[in-house]
Amino acid sequence: MAPTTIERSEPVSMRSSNLPPTVFWRIREALPRPLVWTLASISILAPLVLWLLATRLGLAPPLFLPTPAAVLEALGRLWADGTLQQDIAASLLRVMAGFLLALVISVPLGILMGTFPSIQWLTEPFIGLVRYMPAAAFIPLLILWLGLGELPKIALIFIGTLFFNTLMVADAVKFVPNDWIAAAYTLGSRRLQVLFTVISPAVLPSVIDAARVNLAASWNLVIISELVAATSGLGFRILKAQRFLRTEEIFAGLIVIGLIGVALDLSFRLLRHWICPWVEGSQTR
């Protein structure tokens, strides 16, 4: 009788090496840098080519879809007279003021909520209720309470960022392994030492990621606030262009908003890479 053959399961790395070679469909693996740049270029150039073809073929009148050349001309005109720089500065100052104020409160509060169940039950029911209220719905109240100046715009960004960022930080704390906390206690650490030397450093990468995500929300909120009551800012510039049917200026404002958003996002990615270099080797973003 022939001896029984026992089949052993191969590791994932061995099985994947027996599959047909592929680069595009890799799962959670780094792509070759030339392919990365090629795909990124296609992502940007493809919509531009479609936009150019649509305007050249006359698929939409210029009032609804201006040509890329008209948008570039509007960007140059707004930059030359200093209007664009003033609007960018006004919007950025509002975002930074409201966003940083929200971070100062939400990060320590979120860490405390994720660490101490007592703090969680004391604060999460209220935060869970308020976070479902659209921030834009507070605009009438903020104007009524704070007037038409800068304070209601900053307060809107603060409200729209605070609660979401708090809950995201609190959830990040819950993923800190209990073994780390137990080891710290075994080595003689006290409660505050565990909080500041184990939990806080462990959640730092997630805190930066949460801030990066919520900064996009803050950037959207400042545009909304400037559409309601403002005399400067990118949102105000878009609304003014709409009133005078200057569609090319609307497109110009949208492009500037997108470029600034990408720059802010990349800044937070670089900040995480600089402060938490160990994260890059353990996970793919």
C-alpha positions, 0 to 999 in steps of 0.5 A: 500500500502506497504511503499516505501523502500529507499535503501542507498548506503553503505560505501566502508568499509561496503561493503568490510566487506561483501565480502569473506575474502581475504588477497592476493588481498587487494587493498592499504591495509597493508599485514600481515608481515609474508605474506610480508616476504614470498612473498619477499622470493619467489621473490628472491628464485624463480629465483635462483631455476630456474637458478640452475635447468637450469645449473644442467639440462644442458639447456645452456653451462657454457659459456652462463650461469655459475652455481651459484657456479661459480659466487660465486667463481668469487665474492670471487676471485674479493673481495679477490684481492681488485678489486671489492672494487676498482670498487665499489668505483670508480662507486659510486664516479662518481654517487654521484658527478654527481647526487648530482650536478644535485640535487643542480640545479634541485630541486630549479629550479623545485620548481621555475618552478612549482611555477612561470609560468614565470619561467616555460615558460622561461625554460620548452621549452628548458628542454622539448627538451633536455630531449628527447635526450638520455644521452648516445648520448652525450658521443662522445661530452663529450669525445671530450670536456672533454677528457677521465678522470673522467669529462665526466663520471660525466657530463654524469650522470649530464645530464641524471639526471638534466632534468628529475628530474627538471620536476618531481619536477615541477610537484610535486609543481602543486599538492600543494593545492591552498587553502594552498597558499590562507590561507597563504596569508590570514594570512599575508604571503609574496610571499617568505614566501609562497615559503619557508614555504608552497610550499617547505615543501609540496613537500619535500616527492615528491622531495625525491621520484623523487631523488630516481627514478632518482638515478636509472637512474644515476646508469645505466648511470655510467655503460654505461659511464664505458663501453666506456672509463674507466680503473676502475668501475663495467661497465669496469669490465663487459666489460673486462670480456666479452672480455676474455669470463669470463661469471661468472664475468659478472654475478658477476658484474651484481649482485653487481650492483643490490645489490648496487642499492637496497641499495641506493633505501632503503636508500632514503626510510629510508630518506623519512621516517625519514624526512617526517614521516607524509607521511607513514600514508597517503599513501602506497608505 
